[in-house]
Amino acid sequence: MTRFMDVHHGMQGITAEQLQQGHDATAAVEAEEGVHFEHAWADPESGTVYCLSEGPSPEAVRRAHERGGGPRPDEIHAVPLMV
Amino acid sequence: MTRFMDVHHGMQGITAEQLQQGHDATAAVEAEEGVHFEHAWADPESGTVYCLSEGPSPEAVRRAHERGGGPRPDEIHAVPLMV
């Protein structure tokens, strides 16, 4: 399992409710891809959302977003180092 | 206090030891700026580092990096929403 940080752009105006709904929607399907979304953080002003997950591959992280009905990440980075 | 995600680019090849040293260096001075760095994640391949912190302003987050001798963040985003 690898940890990933994925980034969404263009989410200006996202609300706490929308972020929670997106998290819940992916949580409902993430197991099908072997992915677990740990946290997400959003900047409504710049429209940036960061999602921290663990999973087998970037493709699995992308598919988990798609199955949850959420927007496709614009970037997905493996982040093997953490402090 | 606001939560911030700052991003560094161009850190290709960063090691676990370098990430830990950077975190320790900012931890030693962060209180002077009222900032606390919670976590950092690094992708050595793309050279991207994400730092999650709490602090009074983006300027304080920038100064805490500088006082710690670390590289200046390329982006600093307030992330008031979190799940």
Backbone of each chain as nested JSON, in Angstrom:
{
  "chains": [
    {"id": "A", "residues": [
      {"number": 1, "name": "MET", "atoms": {"N": [0.851, -1.194, 0.0], "CA": [0.0, 0.0, 0.0], "C": [0.886, 1.243, 0.0]}},
      {"number": 2, "name": "THR", "atoms": {"N": [0.473, 2.199, -0.752], "CA": [1.222, 3.449, -0.878], "C": [0.295, 4.588, -0.463]}},
      {"number": 3, "name": "ARG", "atoms": {"N": [0.888, 5.625, 0.124], "CA": [0.074, 6.803, 0.433], "C": [0.114, 7.744, -0.765]}},
      {"number": 4, "name": "PHE", "atoms": {"N": [-1.046, 8.353, -1.056], "CA": [-1.162, 9.28, -2.18], "C": [-1.769, 10.601, -1.717]}},
      {"number": 5, "name": "MET", "atoms": {"N": [-1.3, 11.689, -2.338], "CA": [-1.964, 12.983, -2.216], "C": [-2.488, 13.328, -3.599]}},
      {"number": 6, "name": "ASP", "atoms": {"N": [-3.804, 13.469, -3.729], "CA": [-4.326, 13.928, -5.013], "C": [-4.898, 15.325, -4.853]}},
      {"number": 7, "name": "VAL", "atoms": {"N": [-4.886, 16.056, -5.958], "CA": [-5.229, 17.477, -5.929], "C": [-6.284, 17.756, -6.991]}},
      {"number": 8, "name": "HIS", "atoms": {"N": [-7.31, 18.474, -6.579], "CA": [-8.342, 18.956, -7.5], "C": [-8.232, 20.467, -7.599]}},
      {"number": 9, "name": "HIS", "atoms": {"N": [-8.318, 20.98, -8.804], "CA": [-8.371, 22.423, -9.016], "C": [-9.778, 22.803, -9.505]}},
      {"number": 10, "name": "GLY", "atoms": {"N": [-10.069, 24.069, -9.506], "CA": [-11.337, 24.536, -10.071], "C": [-12.555, 24.295, -9.194]}},
      {"number": 11, "name": "MET", "atoms": {"N": [-12.335, 24.084, -7.879], "CA": [-13.45, 23.809, -6.974], "C": [-13.839, 25.057, -6.165]}},
      {"number": 12, "name": "GLN", "atoms": {"N": [-13.723, 26.206, -6.797], "CA": [-14.047, 27.455, -6.09], "C": [-15.45, 27.383, -5.483]}},
      {"number": 13, "name": "GLY", "atoms": {"N": [-15.57, 27.832, -4.26], "CA": [-16.881, 27.904, -3.615], "C": [-17.324, 26.619, -2.96]}},
      {"number": 14, "name": "ILE", "atoms": {"N": [-16.485, 25.583, -2.976], "CA": [-16.868, 24.322, -2.336], "C": [-17.223, 24.584, -0.872]}},
      {"number": 15, "name": "THR", "atoms": {"N": [-18.282, 23.916, -0.409], "CA": [-18.747, 24.101, 0.972], "C": [-18.33, 22.899, 1.814]}},
      {"number": 16, "name": "ALA", "atoms": {"N": [-18.417, 23.08, 3.131], "CA": [-18.117, 21.972, 4.051], "C": [-19.027, 20.786, 3.757]}},
      {"number": 17, "name": "GLU", "atoms": {"N": [-20.291, 21.062, 3.443], "CA": [-21.243, 19.988, 3.166], "C": [-20.833, 19.233, 1.898]}},
      {"number": 18, "name": "GLN", "atoms": {"N": [-20.422, 19.954, 0.879], "CA": [-20.016, 19.299, -0.37], "C": [-18.76, 18.451, -0.162]}},
      {"number": 19, "name": "LEU", "atoms": {"N": [-17.819, 18.966, 0.621], "CA": [-16.603, 18.192, 0.885], "C": [-16.958, 16.915, 1.648]}},
      {"number": 20, "name": "GLN", "atoms": {"N": [-17.844, 17.061, 2.644], "CA": [-18.262, 15.885, 3.418], "C": [-19.004, 14.886, 2.536]}},
      {"number": 21, "name": "GLN", "atoms": {"N": [-19.887, 15.386, 1.674], "CA": [-20.629, 14.49, 0.777], "C": [-19.684, 13.733, -0.155]}},
      {"number": 22, "name": "GLY", "atoms": {"N": [-18.69, 14.434, -0.681], "CA": [-17.731, 13.778, -1.559], "C": [-16.946, 12.703, -0.824]}},
      {"number": 23, "name": "HIS", "atoms": {"N": [-16.564, 13.013, 0.408], "CA": [-15.822, 12.043, 1.218], "C": [-16.695, 10.824, 1.507]}},
      {"number": 24, "name": "ASP", "atoms": {"N": [-17.949, 11.073, 1.862], "CA": [-18.859, 9.957, 2.171], "C": [-19.101, 9.097, 0.935]}},
      {"number": 25, "name": "ALA", "atoms": {"N": [-19.234, 9.738, -0.224], "CA": [-19.516, 8.992, -1.458], "C": [-18.346, 8.097, -1.836]}},
      {"number": 26, "name": "THR", "atoms": {"N": [-17.136, 8.599, -1.681], "CA": [-15.983, 7.747, -2.002], "C": [-15.788, 6.687, -0.917]}},
      {"number": 27, "name": "ALA", "atoms": {"N": [-16.089, 7.024, 0.337], "CA": [-15.951, 6.04, 1.426], "C": [-16.852, 4.833, 1.173]}},
      {"number": 28, "name": "ALA", "atoms": {"N": [-17.987, 5.076, 0.521], "CA": [-18.948, 3.996, 0.275], "C": [-18.445, 3.004, -0.766]}},
      {"number": 29, "name": "VAL", "atoms": {"N": [-17.519, 3.419, -1.61], "CA": [-17.064, 2.551, -2.706], "C": [-15.56, 2.283, -2.686]}},
      {"number": 30, "name": "GLU", "atoms": {"N": [-14.825, 2.939, -1.795], "CA": [-13.371, 2.867, -1.851], "C": [-12.844, 1.438, -1.682]}},
      {"number": 31, "name": "ALA", "atoms": {"N": [-13.54, 0.62, -0.886], "CA": [-13.062, -0.737, -0.615], "C": [-13.001, -1.568, -1.894]}},
      {"number": 32, "name": "GLU", "atoms": {"N": [-13.867, -1.256, -2.85], "CA": [-13.863, -1.997, -4.119], "C": [-12.55, -1.821, -4.875]}},
      {"number": 33, "name": "GLU", "atoms": {"N": [-11.856, -0.714, -4.592], "CA": [-10.58, -0.446, -5.25], "C": [-9.397, -0.647, -4.314]}},
      {"number": 34, "name": "GLY", "atoms": {"N": [-9.674, -1.088, -3.097], "CA": [-8.593, -1.275, -2.136], "C": [-7.989, 0.028, -1.665]}},
      {"number": 35, "name": "VAL", "atoms": {"N": [-8.795, 1.096, -1.738], "CA": [-8.321, 2.442, -1.398], "C": [-8.998, 2.887, -0.105]}},
      {"number": 36, "name": "HIS", "atoms": {"N": [-8.277, 3.661, 0.695], "CA": [-8.908, 4.294, 1.85], "C": [-8.548, 5.775, 1.865]}},
      {"number": 37, "name": "PHE", "atoms": {"N": [-9.566, 6.629, 1.852], "CA": [-9.353, 8.072, 1.937], "C": [-9.299, 8.469, 3.403]}},
      {"number": 38, "name": "GLU", "atoms": {"N": [-8.142, 9.016, 3.801], "CA": [-7.928, 9.345, 5.208], "C": [-8.479, 10.732, 5.551]}},
      {"number": 39, "name": "HIS", "atoms": {"N": [-8.125, 11.709, 4.727], "CA": [-8.542, 13.081, 4.985], "C": [-8.655, 13.828, 3.672]}},
      {"number": 40, "name": "ALA", "atoms": {"N": [-9.365, 14.939, 3.728], "CA": [-9.353, 15.881, 2.614], "C": [-9.4, 17.287, 3.195]}},
      {"number": 41, "name": "TRP", "atoms": {"N": [-8.743, 18.21, 2.507], "CA": [-8.699, 19.609, 2.927], "C": [-9.063, 20.471, 1.72]}},
      {"number": 42, "name": "ALA", "atoms": {"N": [-9.831, 21.526, 1.95], "CA": [-10.285, 22.354, 0.83], "C": [-10.067, 23.833, 1.096]}},
      {"number": 43, "name": "ASP", "atoms": {"N": [-9.644, 24.502, 0.019], "CA": [-9.525, 25.96, -0.011], "C": [-10.584, 26.474, -0.975]}},
      {"number": 44, "name": "PRO", "atoms": {"N": [-11.731, 26.903, -0.463], "CA": [-12.808, 27.344, -1.375], "C": [-12.423, 28.557, -2.21]}},
      {"number": 45, "name": "GLU", "atoms": {"N": [-11.5, 29.368, -1.711], "CA": [-11.147, 30.607, -2.411], "C": [-10.373, 30.314, -3.701]}},
      {"number": 46, "name": "SER", "atoms": {"N": [-9.323, 29.508, -3.6], "CA": [-8.558, 29.159, -4.812], "C": [-9.173, 27.973, -5.535]}},
      {"number": 47, "name": "GLY", "atoms": {"N": [-10.099, 27.276, -4.857], "CA": [-10.738, 26.121, -5.493], "C": [-9.871, 24.877, -5.518]}},
      {"number": 48, "name": "THR", "atoms": {"N": [-9.019, 24.742, -4.488], "CA": [-8.098, 23.604, -4.428], "C": [-8.558, 22.624, -3.355]}},
      {"number": 49, "name": "VAL", "atoms": {"N": [-8.572, 21.332, -3.702], "CA": [-8.891, 20.282, -2.73], "C": [-7.757, 19.263, -2.741]}},
      {"number": 50, "name": "TYR", "atoms": {"N": [-7.272, 18.915, -1.554], "CA": [-6.232, 17.909, -1.362], "C": [-6.855, 16.699, -0.684]}},
      {"number": 51, "name": "CYS", "atoms": {"N": [-6.64, 15.512, -1.258], "CA": [-7.141, 14.272, -0.664], "C": [-5.959, 13.365, -0.33]}},
      {"number": 52, "name": "LEU", "atoms": {"N": [-5.909, 12.886, 0.905], "CA": [-4.859, 11.969, 1.342], "C": [-5.459, 10.567, 1.433]}},
      {"number": 53, "name": "SER", "atoms": {"N": [-4.823, 9.622, 0.771], "CA": [-5.382, 8.266, 0.737], "C": [-4.267, 7.24, 0.819]}},
      {"number": 54, "name": "GLU", "atoms": {"N": [-4.662, 6.005, 1.046], "CA": [-3.77, 4.863, 0.88], "C": [-4.406, 3.934, -0.134]}},
      {"number": 55, "name": "GLY", "atoms": {"N": [-3.57, 3.34, -0.962], "CA": [-4.117, 2.433, -1.962], "C": [-3.012, 1.75, -2.734]}},
      {"number": 56, "name": "PRO", "atoms": {"N": [-3.393, 0.859, -3.635], "CA": [-2.397, 0.076, -4.359], "C": [-1.74, 0.811, -5.522]}},
      {"number": 57, "name": "SER", "atoms": {"N": [-2.399, 1.827, -6.078], "CA": [-1.867, 2.493, -7.27], "C": [-2.604, 3.816, -7.487]}},
      {"number": 58, "name": "PRO", "atoms": {"N": [-1.997, 4.723, -8.269], "CA": [-2.712, 5.967, -8.604], "C": [-3.988, 5.695, -9.393]}},
      {"number": 59, "name": "GLU", "atoms": {"N": [-3.961, 4.637, -10.222], "CA": [-5.159, 4.315, -11.016], "C": [-6.318, 3.93, -10.087]}},
      {"number": 60, "name": "ALA", "atoms": {"N": [-6.007, 3.197, -9.03], "CA": [-7.056, 2.802, -8.086], "C": [-7.636, 4.034, -7.383]}},
      {"number": 61, "name": "VAL", "atoms": {"N": [-6.772, 4.984, -7.053], "CA": [-7.253, 6.224, -6.421], "C": [-8.167, 6.976, -7.39]}},
      {"number": 62, "name": "ARG", "atoms": {"N": [-7.783, 7.011, -8.67], "CA": [-8.6, 7.693, -9.673], "C": [-9.953, 6.989, -9.828]}},
      {"number": 63, "name": "ARG", "atoms": {"N": [-9.926, 5.665, -9.916], "CA": [-11.185, 4.927, -10.077], "C": [-12.092, 5.083, -8.852]}},
      {"number": 64, "name": "ALA", "atoms": {"N": [-11.496, 5.125, -7.664], "CA": [-12.321, 5.297, -6.458], "C": [-13.05, 6.637, -6.505]}},
      {"number": 65, "name": "HIS", "atoms": {"N": [-12.372, 7.687, -6.99], "CA": [-13.05, 8.975, -7.16], "C": [-14.201, 8.838, -8.147]}},
      {"number": 66, "name": "GLU", "atoms": {"N": [-13.937, 8.172, -9.263], "CA": [-14.953, 8.074, -10.316], "C": [-16.161, 7.268, -9.838]}},
      {"number": 67, "name": "ARG", "atoms": {"N": [-15.897, 6.141, -9.144], "CA": [-17.007, 5.322, -8.64], "C": [-17.85, 6.086, -7.628]}},
      {"number": 68, "name": "GLY", "atoms": {"N": [-17.2, 6.977, -6.886], "CA": [-17.924, 7.774, -5.903], "C": [-18.675, 8.937, -6.523]}},
      {"number": 69, "name": "GLY", "atoms": {"N": [-18.497, 9.122, -7.841], "CA": [-19.219, 10.188, -8.524], "C": [-18.578, 11.548, -8.362]}},
      {"number": 70, "name": "GLY", "atoms": {"N": [-17.39, 11.566, -7.819], "CA": [-16.729, 12.852, -7.582], "C": [-15.937, 13.299, -8.789]}},
      {"number": 71, "name": "PRO", "atoms": {"N": [-15.39, 14.489, -8.725], "CA": [-14.573, 14.996, -9.827], "C": [-13.246, 14.247, -9.907]}},
      {"number": 72, "name": "ARG", "atoms": {"N": [-12.729, 14.136, -11.118], "CA": [-11.431, 13.484, -11.317], "C": [-10.341, 14.356, -10.729]}},
      {"number": 73, "name": "PRO", "atoms": {"N": [-9.377, 13.743, -10.027], "CA": [-8.238, 14.533, -9.555], "C": [-7.423, 15.057, -10.738]}},
      {"number": 74, "name": "ASP", "atoms": {"N": [-6.898, 16.256, -10.605], "CA": [-6.032, 16.821, -11.642], "C": [-4.601, 16.325, -11.496]}},
      {"number": 75, "name": "GLU", "atoms": {"N": [-4.217, 15.961, -10.273], "CA": [-2.88, 15.425, -10.009], "C": [-3.009, 14.311, -8.982]}},
      {"number": 76, "name": "ILE", "atoms": {"N": [-2.215, 13.282, -9.124], "CA": [-2.11, 12.243, -8.091], "C": [-0.625, 11.96, -7.888]}},
      {"number": 77, "name": "HIS", "atoms": {"N": [-0.151, 12.199, -6.663], "CA": [1.254, 11.977, -6.338], "C": [1.381, 10.918, -5.254]}},
      {"number": 78, "name": "ALA", "atoms": {"N": [2.197, 9.907, -5.49], "CA": [2.614, 9.037, -4.397], "C": [3.426, 9.866, -3.413]}},
      {"number": 79, "name": "VAL", "atoms": {"N": [3.144, 9.732, -2.129], "CA": [3.905, 10.46, -1.105], "C": [4.441, 9.437, -0.092]}},
      {"number": 80, "name": "PRO", "atoms": {"N": [5.486, 8.721, -0.5], "CA": [5.993, 7.66, 0.37], "C": [6.65, 8.17, 1.639]}},
      {"number": 81, "name": "LEU", "atoms": {"N": [7.039, 9.453, 1.654], "CA": [7.685, 10.018, 2.85], "C": [6.697, 10.861, 3.622]}},
      {"number": 82, "name": "MET", "atoms": {"N": [6.693, 10.709, 4.95], "CA": [5.759, 11.453, 5.797], "C": [6.409, 11.724, 7.145]}},
      {"number": 83, "name": "VAL", "atoms": {"N": [6.186, 12.91, 7.642], "CA": [6.537, 13.201, 9.049], "C": [5.318, 13.806, 9.702]}}
    ]},
    {"id": "B", "residues": [
      {"number": 1, "name": "MET", "atoms": {"N": [-6.919, 30.908, 14.534], "CA": [-5.958, 30.034, 13.862], "C": [-6.618, 29.423, 12.634]}},
      {"number": 2, "name": "THR", "atoms": {"N": [-5.85, 29.352, 11.609], "CA": [-6.312, 28.791, 10.341], "C": [-5.391, 27.64, 9.96]}},
      {"number": 3, "name": "ARG", "atoms": {"N": [-5.958, 26.651, 9.302], "CA": [-5.12, 25.554, 8.805], "C": [-4.647, 25.909, 7.397]}},
      {"number": 4, "name": "PHE", "atoms": {"N": [-3.391, 25.597, 7.11], "CA": [-2.797, 25.888, 5.807], "C": [-2.17, 24.633, 5.216]}},
      {"number": 5, "name": "MET", "atoms": {"N": [-2.24, 24.525, 3.899], "CA": [-1.465, 23.53, 3.16], "C": [-0.5, 24.313, 2.293]}},
      {"number": 6, "name": "ASP", "atoms": {"N": [0.787, 24.116, 2.495], "CA": [1.739, 24.757, 1.593], "C": [2.437, 23.687, 0.777]}},
      {"number": 7, "name": "VAL", "atoms": {"N": [2.878, 24.102, -0.4], "CA": [3.417, 23.172, -1.38], "C": [4.768, 23.675, -1.864]}},
      {"number": 8, "name": "HIS", "atoms": {"N": [5.732, 22.753, -1.88], "CA": [7.055, 23.018, -2.446], "C": [7.213, 22.191, -3.709]}},
      {"number": 9, "name": "HIS", "atoms": {"N": [7.731, 22.797, -4.743], "CA": [8.065, 22.075, -5.965], "C": [9.596, 22.008, -6.092]}},
      {"number": 10, "name": "GLY", "atoms": {"N": [10.054, 21.158, -6.996], "CA": [11.483, 21.117, -7.297], "C": [12.329, 20.396, -6.265]}},
      {"number": 11, "name": "MET", "atoms": {"N": [11.691, 19.554, -5.431], "CA": [12.423, 18.845, -4.369], "C": [12.73, 17.4, -4.772]}},
      {"number": 12, "name": "GLN", "atoms": {"N": [12.998, 17.2, -6.056], "CA": [13.288, 15.845, -6.535], "C": [14.419, 15.214, -5.719]}},
      {"number": 13, "name": "GLY", "atoms": {"N": [14.209, 13.963, -5.348], "CA": [15.247, 13.22, -4.662], "C": [15.28, 13.421, -3.162]}},
      {"number": 14, "name": "ILE", "atoms": {"N": [14.35, 14.201, -2.623], "CA": [14.335, 14.414, -1.171], "C": [14.24, 13.06, -0.46]}},
      {"number": 15, "name": "THR", "atoms": {"N": [14.996, 12.946, 0.634], "CA": [15.031, 11.697, 1.399], "C": [14.198, 11.84, 2.675]}},
      {"number": 16, "name": "ALA", "atoms": {"N": [13.919, 10.693, 3.286], "CA": [13.184, 10.69, 4.557], "C": [13.947, 11.512, 5.596]}},
      {"number": 17, "name": "GLU", "atoms": {"N": [15.276, 11.391, 5.596], "CA": [16.081, 12.122, 6.573], "C": [15.986, 13.624, 6.337]}},
      {"number": 18, "name": "GLN", "atoms": {"N": [16.024, 14.036, 5.078], "CA": [15.92, 15.475, 4.777], "C": [14.549, 16.02, 5.159]}},
      {"number": 19, "name": "LEU", "atoms": {"N": [13.505, 15.238, 4.909], "CA": [12.159, 15.691, 5.294], "C": [12.065, 15.834, 6.807]}},
      {"number": 20, "name": "GLN", "atoms": {"N": [12.63, 14.848, 7.522], "CA": [12.598, 14.897, 8.994], "C": [13.42, 16.075, 9.506]}},
      {"number": 21, "name": "GLN", "atoms": {"N": [14.585, 16.315, 8.909], "CA": [15.42, 17.44, 9.336], "C": [14.701, 18.774, 9.118]}},
      {"number": 22, "name": "GLY", "atoms": {"N": [14.026, 18.895, 7.974], "CA": [13.28, 20.12, 7.705], "C": [12.158, 20.324, 8.707]}},
      {"number": 23, "name": "HIS", "atoms": {"N": [11.482, 19.234, 9.021], "CA": [10.387, 19.318, 9.995], "C": [10.937, 19.705, 11.369]}},
      {"number": 24, "name": "ASP", "atoms": {"N": [12.038, 19.087, 11.774], "CA": [12.617, 19.384, 13.082], "C": [13.103, 20.836, 13.146]}},
      {"number": 25, "name": "ALA", "atoms": {"N": [13.669, 21.327, 12.028], "CA": [14.198, 22.694, 12.016], "C": [13.082, 23.724, 12.156]}},
      {"number": 26, "name": "THR", "atoms": {"N": [11.965, 23.477, 11.48], "CA": [10.858, 24.423, 11.62], "C": [10.191, 24.254, 12.975]}},
      {"number": 27, "name": "ALA", "atoms": {"N": [10.148, 23.02, 13.49], "CA": [9.532, 22.797, 14.804], "C": [10.256, 23.601, 15.882]}},
      {"number": 28, "name": "ALA", "atoms": {"N": [11.572, 23.787, 15.683], "CA": [12.371, 24.483, 16.689], "C": [12.066, 25.976, 16.737]}},
      {"number": 29, "name": "VAL", "atoms": {"N": [11.498, 26.525, 15.652], "CA": [11.28, 27.98, 15.596], "C": [9.827, 28.362, 15.349]}},
      {"number": 30, "name": "GLU", "atoms": {"N": [8.973, 27.39, 15.114], "CA": [7.607, 27.699, 14.698], "C": [6.845, 28.517, 15.737]}},
      {"number": 31, "name": "ALA", "atoms": {"N": [7.142, 28.285, 17.033], "CA": [6.388, 28.974, 18.079], "C": [6.58, 30.484, 18.002]}},
      {"number": 32, "name": "GLU", "atoms": {"N": [7.744, 30.929, 17.495], "CA": [8.012, 32.366, 17.383], "C": [7.037, 33.045, 16.429]}},
      {"number": 33, "name": "GLU", "atoms": {"N": [6.474, 32.259, 15.52], "CA": [5.516, 32.801, 14.549], "C": [4.084, 32.364, 14.864]}},
      {"number": 34, "name": "GLY", "atoms": {"N": [3.906, 31.637, 15.962], "CA": [2.561, 31.165, 16.302], "C": [2.059, 30.098, 15.363]}},
      {"number": 35, "name": "VAL", "atoms": {"N": [2.987, 29.38, 14.726], "CA": [2.641, 28.368, 13.723], "C": [2.953, 26.991, 14.312]}},
      {"number": 36, "name": "HIS", "atoms": {"N": [2.162, 26.008, 13.932], "CA": [2.498, 24.618, 14.263], "C": [2.389, 23.754, 13.012]}},
      {"number": 37, "name": "PHE", "atoms": {"N": [3.472, 23.1, 12.65], "CA": [3.46, 22.183, 11.508], "C": [3.026, 20.799, 11.981]}},
      {"number": 38, "name": "GLU", "atoms": {"N": [1.903, 20.345, 11.435], "CA": [1.325, 19.073, 11.889], "C": [1.951, 17.881, 11.167]}},
      {"number": 39, "name": "HIS", "atoms": {"N": [2.015, 17.967, 9.849], "CA": [2.541, 16.863, 9.051], "C": [3.144, 17.418, 7.778]}},
      {"number": 40, "name": "ALA", "atoms": {"N": [3.983, 16.585, 7.157], "CA": [4.448, 16.881, 5.799], "C": [4.541, 15.558, 5.049]}},
      {"number": 41, "name": "TRP", "atoms": {"N": [4.266, 15.643, 3.754], "CA": [4.313, 14.468, 2.889], "C": [5.157, 14.832, 1.673]}},
      {"number": 42, "name": "ALA", "atoms": {"N": [5.972, 13.871, 1.201], "CA": [6.863, 14.172, 0.09], "C": [6.804, 13.1, -0.985]}},
      {"number": 43, "name": "ASP", "atoms": {"N": [6.838, 13.567, -2.215], "CA": [6.963, 12.727, -3.41], "C": [8.331, 13.001, -4.021]}},
      {"number": 44, "name": "PRO", "atoms": {"N": [9.324, 12.16, -3.72], "CA": [10.684, 12.43, -4.229], "C": [10.755, 12.4, -5.749]}},
      {"number": 45, "name": "GLU", "atoms": {"N": [9.852, 11.666, -6.381], "CA": [9.933, 11.512, -7.836], "C": [9.56, 12.812, -8.55]}},
      {"number": 46, "name": "SER", "atoms": {"N": [8.4, 13.388, -8.196], "CA": [7.999, 14.65, -8.832], "C": [8.618, 15.844, -8.125]}},
      {"number": 47, "name": "GLY", "atoms": {"N": [9.164, 15.608, -6.921], "CA": [9.779, 16.692, -6.174], "C": [8.787, 17.612, -5.491]}},
      {"number": 48, "name": "THR", "atoms": {"N": [7.654, 17.038, -5.073], "CA": [6.598, 17.828, -4.435], "C": [6.541, 17.517, -2.946]}},
      {"number": 49, "name": "VAL", "atoms": {"N": [6.462, 18.567, -2.136], "CA": [6.307, 18.399, -0.688], "C": [5.092, 19.206, -0.248]}},
      {"number": 50, "name": "TYR", "atoms": {"N": [4.232, 18.573, 0.545], "CA": [3.035, 19.202, 1.106], "C": [3.234, 19.321, 2.611]}},
      {"number": 51, "name": "CYS", "atoms": {"N": [3.024, 20.527, 3.152], "CA": [3.129, 20.745, 4.6], "C": [1.777, 21.21, 5.121]}},
      {"number": 52, "name": "LEU", "atoms": {"N": [1.29, 20.565, 6.148], "CA": [0.023, 20.948, 6.787], "C": [0.346, 21.634, 8.101]}},
      {"number": 53, "name": "SER", "atoms": {"N": [-0.204, 22.83, 8.272], "CA": [0.113, 23.588, 9.478], "C": [-1.11, 24.33, 9.98]}},
      {"number": 54, "name": "GLU", "atoms": {"N": [-0.99, 24.843, 11.2], "CA": [-1.952, 25.804, 11.714], "C": [-1.191, 27.063, 12.073]}},
      {"number": 55, "name": "GLY", "atoms": {"N": [-1.797, 28.197, 11.824], "CA": [-1.133, 29.441, 12.132], "C": [-2.047, 30.62, 11.919]}},
      {"number": 56, "name": "PRO", "atoms": {"N": [-1.535, 31.813, 12.226], "CA": [-2.372, 33.011, 12.143], "C": [-2.524, 33.568, 10.726]}},
      {"number": 57, "name": "SER", "atoms": {"N": [-1.583, 33.263, 9.824], "CA": [-1.614, 33.87, 8.488], "C": [-0.667, 33.122, 7.562]}},
      {"number": 58, "name": "PRO", "atoms": {"N": [-0.857, 33.26, 6.243], "CA": [0.109, 32.66, 5.32], "C": [1.506, 33.246, 5.473]}},
      {"number": 59, "name": "GLU", "atoms": {"N": [1.576, 34.532, 5.828], "CA": [2.889, 35.161, 6.004], "C": [3.643, 34.513, 7.169]}},
      {"number": 60, "name": "ALA", "atoms": {"N": [2.907, 34.182, 8.233], "CA": [3.548, 33.529, 9.384], "C": [4.063, 32.15, 8.988]}},
      {"number": 61, "name": "VAL", "atoms": {"N": [3.308, 31.425, 8.161], "CA": [3.753, 30.105, 7.695], "C": [5.022, 30.262, 6.861]}},
      {"number": 62, "name": "ARG", "atoms": {"N": [5.045, 31.295, 6.014], "CA": [6.235, 31.539, 5.187], "C": [7.446, 31.885, 6.057]}},
      {"number": 63, "name": "ARG", "atoms": {"N": [7.222, 32.763, 7.029], "CA": [8.338, 33.152, 7.904], "C": [8.858, 31.97, 8.724]}},
      {"number": 64, "name": "ALA", "atoms": {"N": [7.95, 31.099, 9.165], "CA": [8.385, 29.934, 9.955], "C": [9.295, 29.047, 9.114]}},
      {"number": 65, "name": "HIS", "atoms": {"N": [8.959, 28.887, 7.819], "CA": [9.853, 28.135, 6.936], "C": [11.224, 28.809, 6.845]}},
      {"number": 66, "name": "GLU", "atoms": {"N": [11.207, 30.128, 6.667], "CA": [12.469, 30.846, 6.483], "C": [13.334, 30.784, 7.74]}},
      {"number": 67, "name": "ARG", "atoms": {"N": [12.696, 30.982, 8.899], "CA": [13.46, 30.93, 10.161], "C": [14.059, 29.553, 10.377]}},
      {"number": 68, "name": "GLY", "atoms": {"N": [13.363, 28.506, 9.901], "CA": [13.873, 27.152, 10.045], "C": [14.948, 26.809, 9.032]}},
      {"number": 69, "name": "GLY", "atoms": {"N": [15.217, 27.756, 8.112], "CA": [16.25, 27.519, 7.118], "C": [15.805, 26.659, 5.955]}},
      {"number": 70, "name": "GLY", "atoms": {"N": [14.53, 26.401, 5.89], "CA": [14.018, 25.542, 4.826], "C": [13.7, 26.319, 3.572]}},
      {"number": 71, "name": "PRO", "atoms": {"N": [13.381, 25.629, 2.505], "CA": [13.018, 26.298, 1.26], "C": [11.677, 27.015, 1.39]}},
      {"number": 72, "name": "ARG", "atoms": {"N": [11.531, 28.104, 0.634], "CA": [10.273, 28.868, 0.646], "C": [9.201, 28.038, -0.046]}},
      {"number": 73, "name": "PRO", "atoms": {"N": [8.008, 28.01, 0.51], "CA": [6.919, 27.327, -0.186], "C": [6.577, 28.057, -1.479]}},
      {"number": 74, "name": "ASP", "atoms": {"N": [6.229, 27.3, -2.511], "CA": [5.801, 27.888, -3.775], "C": [4.331, 28.292, -3.741]}},
      {"number": 75, "name": "GLU", "atoms": {"N": [3.567, 27.624, -2.894], "CA": [2.145, 27.948, -2.748], "C": [1.786, 27.808, -1.276]}},
      {"number": 76, "name": "ILE", "atoms": {"N": [0.913, 28.692, -0.797], "CA": [0.35, 28.522, 0.546], "C": [-1.153, 28.751, 0.431]}},
      {"number": 77, "name": "HIS", "atoms": {"N": [-1.925, 27.734, 0.769], "CA": [-3.387, 27.831, 0.695], "C": [-4.001, 27.65, 2.078]}},
      {"number": 78, "name": "ALA", "atoms": {"N": [-4.842, 28.577, 2.47], "CA": [-5.687, 28.329, 3.633], "C": [-6.638, 27.191, 3.275]}},
      {"number": 79, "name": "VAL", "atoms": {"N": [-6.771, 26.222, 4.169], "CA": [-7.702, 25.101, 3.942], "C": [-8.657, 25.024, 5.134]}},
      {"number": 80, "name": "PRO", "atoms": {"N": [-9.634, 25.948, 5.144], "CA": [-10.538, 25.996, 6.305], "C": [-11.47, 24.798, 6.396]}},
      {"number": 81, "name": "LEU", "atoms": {"N": [-11.629, 24.058, 5.292], "CA": [-12.516, 22.89, 5.313], "C": [-11.689, 21.618, 5.398]}},
      {"number": 82, "name": "MET", "atoms": {"N": [-12.141, 20.688, 6.25], "CA": [-11.409, 19.419, 6.426], "C": [-12.384, 18.307, 6.759]}},
      {"number": 83, "name": "VAL", "atoms": {"N": [-12.133, 17.161, 6.183], "CA": [-12.851, 15.945, 6.605], "C": [-11.81, 14.881, 6.879]}}
    ]}
  ]
}
